């Protein structure tokens, strides 16, 4: 680790406050989250009485302080709604887990603070700042801009290996052998793993393609949106993350078919796919072997073996979790299974397995609703045929992004605070879209663009 790491990490909060002083507040929030997540080092520092100080906690804390100092009027106007309940329950559930396992109130409060810093603050910021159509469009623009900045960095690492983090900060954040894929290298850049880079680039490609084809965004700082979408999509495929690529293709197919068929049935199926998987796996109704066989037949034996290992670990970990089904086992690896011969812990890959193991069914259900309830509100209130309308397309893209992020969490545990901004803002945006769609449906000859003033600029 070079001296650059502590300088950048502990200097980041002052930089965020400078951004708030120089930029409009919402732009400052976006710059802080995008730059902080994509470019700060993967490093953590132990601080007394606080969660580990890393780029997520630093960014969340800096933005919260900036919002209070520079825009306190908007912050104090926040009022909780029914759809905030999952976020509240998920953030507080570790306290019940700690008490039910005899770990004490201090551990419970520490675990609650961890969840608040990781999930609660970005959700709250999203609720405050990204709760209308124009704000949601700005969020999708920020995601696309972040991906464009990553395009040359990803291409560099595809050629020379995941070395940028080592060059700037003195160490690599994952085993170098894990970066080898398809006869080349999978980029890691400044994220925790190549899988995180692949998922971010694929979700950004989804947003770019959908907002481009719907004409919601024409240009990104003088770059034609079509060119940006192609560049991001090609780079996303070259990131060599098979699961993320399949999710990108499948999600775009569902969105396109929903508009063409003028139906939301496929969108409903997409939203409930992750809960169904978790339900049948938790109840032991499905072994997952068919999924392994399909992977072996159409993708490759190595990917099938990786998936089979994850499913075997799921079976064991879910069985352990159901020994304490309500609030789980708490932290400190108590949800793991230790091999008596090797002393090694069972690997917990999926976020859902971690949630049910540490916080039980209460934690798993609240975490699932945290990501998917905002999407359901949009699907329920806004007919699929309207999802390609320029006013609604950014919100539609964000909704499907959250769904594929949730599906990815079935097999990986890589939270993204930028996505949580969307989860926070989407419920109120869904209400706006639902009202507009209802008005448009009541006047069959009235295009929705006449119902909603198109919140789109030709240039950003």
N, C-alpha and C positions, 0 to 999 in steps of 0.2 A: 504494500500500500504506500503510495506516495503522499507527500504533504498536501497535494492538491485535493485529496479526498476530504479531510476535515475542513479545509478552507471553503470548498464548494458547499459542503453539507451545512455547516454552521453559518455560512454567509447567505444561504438561500432565503431565509425568512426576511432579513433586511432587503434583499433584492425584490422580494414579493411586495414589500411595503413601498418600495420605490415605484414599482409597476402601478400600484394603486394610486400613487400621487401623480403619475404622468398620464395614465390612460383612463378612458371611461371604465367604470367599475367592472362591467361584464367582460370587457376585453381583457382587463387585468386578471380576472378569474381564469379565463380561458388560457391566457399566456402562461400563467403560473402552473396550471394543471398539465398542459401539453408539454411545456419545456421541462417541468420538474419530473414528470413520469418518463419521458423519452430520453432525457439527456443527463440527469443526475446519476451518480454511480450507485451500483448495488452494494450498499454498505449499511451497517447498523452500529449504533453506539448505545451502550447501556447508560441510562440516566435514572437516578433514584426517584422512585415514586411515579414513574411514567412508563408507557410502552417504549420499546426500542425506538430510538431516534433514527429513522431512515427516510428515504425520499418521499414515501407516502405520508408519514406522520409530519414531516417538515412542511410539505406542501399544504396539507390540510390545516395544520396549525397556523401557518403563515396567511393563508387565504381567510381563515376565520378571523384572525386578528385584524387583517386589512379591512374586511367587511365591517367589523365593529367600529374601527377607527374612522373609516372614510364613508361609510354608508349605513350608519347605525339606524337611521329612520326606517329603512327597508327591513332590516333585520328584526327590529322590535315589532314590526307589523305582522310578522309571521304568525299564523294560526294553524294549529294541527287539525287535520281532517281524518276521516275514517281510514283512508288509504295509507296513512302514516303508521297505523298500528303494527304492521309486520316489521317495519324498521325499529320501532320502539321495543317490541318483544324480542327481536333478535339481538339487539344491543344489550338488553337487560337479562336475557336468559342465562348467561354465564354465572350471574350471581346465585341463581337458584341451583345451578349445577354444582357450584363450589360448596354451598351449604349442604346440599343433599349428599355430598361425598365426604363431608367432614373436613374440608380444606380451609374453612374459616372465611370470615367476612373480608379480611384484607385481600386474599386471593380472589374472592368474588368481585371486589371493586376493581382490582387490577385487570381482571379479564373483561369486565365491562368497559373499562377505559380503552383496552385494546380494540374491542369491537367498535366503540364510538369513533376512535381515530381512523380505523380502517374503513368502516362502512357508514357510520352515522353522519360524520361531518360532510363528506362529499354528497350524500343524499340530501342533507339539509341545505347545502349550498345550491344544489340543483333545484330544490323546491323554491328557494328564494329568487334565483336569478334566471332560470330557464323554464319558466312556466307559461310562456306564450309562443305563438308561431314564429315570430321573428327571432326570439331568443333560441328556439330549437334549431332554426336554420343556422344561426351563428355557431351553435355547438357542432353541427355537422360540418360546417366550413372549417372549423378548428381541427376536427379529426382528419379531414382531407389534407389540410396544410401540414399537420404533423406527419402524415404518411408520405407526403411529397418530400419533406425534409429527410425522411428515412430512406427514400429510394436510392440515392447515391451511396449512402452508408451500407445499405444491404448489398448492393452490387459489389462494393469494395470487399466486403467480408466473404461474399460468395467466391471471389477470386483468391483472396489471400488468407482466408480463415478468420475466425472470430477474435480479432486482435485489437480492435479499437479501444475496448475497455482496458486492456493491458497497457496499451501505448499511453493513454491519458492518466490512468489511475493505478497502474502497476500490478494488476492481477486480473485473471480471468474469472468470470462468475459461474462457470460450469465446466465440467470435465471436457477437455478438448475433443476426446473421442466421440462424445455425444453429438458434436457438431457435424460429423461426417454423415452424409446422406445422399443417395442417388449418384454416387461417384463424384461428389463435390462437397461443398461446405454449406451448412445451414447457418445463416447469420444470427448473431445474438445482439450485436450493437451494445446498447446500454441497459437492456432489460435482463430479467433474471434467467431466462432460458430461451433457446431458439423457438420453442413452442409458443412462448408469449409473443415473440416478434411475428411469427407466422399468423397467429390469431389476430393480432392488431392489424396487420396489413390486409388480411382477408376481410375483416369487418370494415376497414376503411374503403376497400374496393367495393364492397356492397353499398356503402353510403354514396361513394362517388358515382358509381354506375347508375343507381336509382335516381339520384337527384339530377344527374345529367340527362338521362332518357326522359324524365318527367319535365324537363326544362325548368326545374326549380332553381338551379344555379347554372349560369351560363359561362362565367369566367371566375378564376381564382387568381386575383392579382395579375391580371393580363394574360394568364395561362388559360387557353380554352379548356372548358371542363371535360370535353371528350378526350383531349390529349392527356389531361391529368388522370382521368379514369383508366385509360389504357395503360399508362405508365405504372400506376399503383397495382392494377390487376396483374400485369405481367410480373412485376416484382413479387407480388403475393404468391403466385404459382412457383416462382423460382426460390422462394423461401423453403420449399420442400416440406411443408407441414401437411401431410395427407388429410388428416381429419379436418383441419381448417379449410382446406380447398374444397372438400366434399360439402361442408356446411355452407360455404359461399355459393357453390353451384346450386345446391338444393334450395337455399333460401331465395335466391333470385328466381328460380323456377316457380316456387310457390307464389311469390309476389306477382310475377308476370301472369301466371295462370289465374290468380284470383281476380285480376283486373279484366282479363279477357273473358273469363267465364262469368263475370259479374256476381261473384259469390265469395263468402268468407269461410266456407267450409274447410278449405285447405289451410287457411290461416289458423283456424281453431285447432286443427290436427297438429300443426306445428307447435302451437303454444302448449298443448297438453302432452306432447311427446316426452319431454323430460320428466314431468310428474308421473306419467304412466310407467316409464322405465324404473324410476325410484320405487314406485309402489310394488310392481311385480317382483323386483329384486329383493325388496325388504321382506315381502311376504313369502318369498321362496317359490313363486309361481313360474319362474323362468330362469333357466340356468345360464342363458347367454351364449350357449354353444353354437346356435345357428348364426349369430353375429360373427363369431370367430371363424366359422366355416366360410361365410360370405367374404370375409376379409382375406382369407387364404386363397379363395378362388379368383378374386377380382383385383386384389391389391398386392399381395405377396405373403410368403410364409413368415418373413421376419416381423412384419406388422401384425400378423395373426398371432404370433407367439407373444408379442408385447401385449396385445389386447387380452389374450388368454391369461397371462400373468396378472394383469390388473383385475380381471374378473374373479380369479381365484382368491386374490387378496380381499376383494369386495365381500365374497362369501364369508370369509373368516371374520372380517371386521364388522360386518353387519350382525353376524351372530353374537359377537362380543357386545356390540352396542345394544342389542335387544335384551341383554341382561339387566340394563338400566334404561328402559325405553322412554321414560318421560323427560328427564333432564340430562341423561347421558353420564359420562364418566369425568367430565371436567378436563383440565389441561394436564400438562406434564407427561404426556404420552400414556396416560392411564387407559386411553381407548385403544392402544396398540396391543398386539399379541407378541410376546417375546419367545423366540425359539430357545428352548431349554439347552440345546446342544451348542449353538453358535452365540447365543446371547443377543442376536440381532432383532430389531423391531420389524414387524410387518410394515411394508411400505403403504402409506395412505396417499394414493394419487389423486382421487377425486374429491372435490370440495364437498360434495353431498355426503360422502362417507365421513369426512372430518366433522361436518355439522352434526350428523346423527350420532357419531361416536362421542363428541365432546358435549353436545347440548341436547341430545335425544330428539325425540319427535317434535318437541316444542321448537327446538332450534332449527331442525330441518324444514318444517312447515313454514316457519316465519321467514327463513332465508329464501325459500322458493317463492313465497308471495312477495317478498321484497323486490325480486327481479321480474316476476311474471304478472303480478296484479296490475301494474301500470300498462302492460301490453294488453292484457285482457280488457281493460277499460277502453282502450282504443279500438280493439277488434269488435267489441260489443257495440260500441256507439257509432262507429264509422264503417259503412259498408265497403267491402273490398274494392268495388268499382271506382271508389273515390281515391284510392291510395296512390294513384299516379297523377293526381291533380297537383299542380305546382305548389299550392299553399300547404297541402297536407303531406306531400312526399317526404320532406325531411323528418317529420314525426314518424311516418311509416317506416322509413329506413332505420331510425333509432329503435323503434319497437322490435323489428326483426333482428337488429343487432343484439338487443338484450336477450332475445330467445336463443340465438345461436351461442351467445356467451354462456347462457345457462346450460345448454346442451354440452358445450365444451367442459363445463364444470363437473359433468358426470365422470370425466376421465382425468381431468387436470385440476389443479388448485392454484390458479394464477389470477388473483383479483386485479381489476383495472379501475382506478378511481375516476378516470374520464367517463367510463361507461356509467358509473353511479350517478354522475351529474344528470345523465339522461333519465335514469330511473327515478330521480327526484322530481324532475320537471314534467315528465310525461303524463302523470295523472291529470293535471290541470289542462295541459294541452289537449288531452283526449276529450275533456269536457267541451272545450272550444270546438274541436272538430266534430263532435257528436251533435252539438247545437247547429252547426253550419250544415251538416249532412241532412239532419232532420228538416231543416228549412228548404234545402234544395230538393229533397224527395217530395215535400208537400207541394212544390211547384215544378212539375215534371219537365217543363220546357226551359227552366232557368238553369243555366250552367252554374256550377258551384263557384267558378271564379267571380261571378257577380254577387255571390252571397258573402264570400270572404274577400276582403280587399287583399289582393295578391301581395304577400310580404316578401317580395323578391326584387333584388336589384340586379341590373344587368352585369354590374361589376362589383367586386368586393373591395 
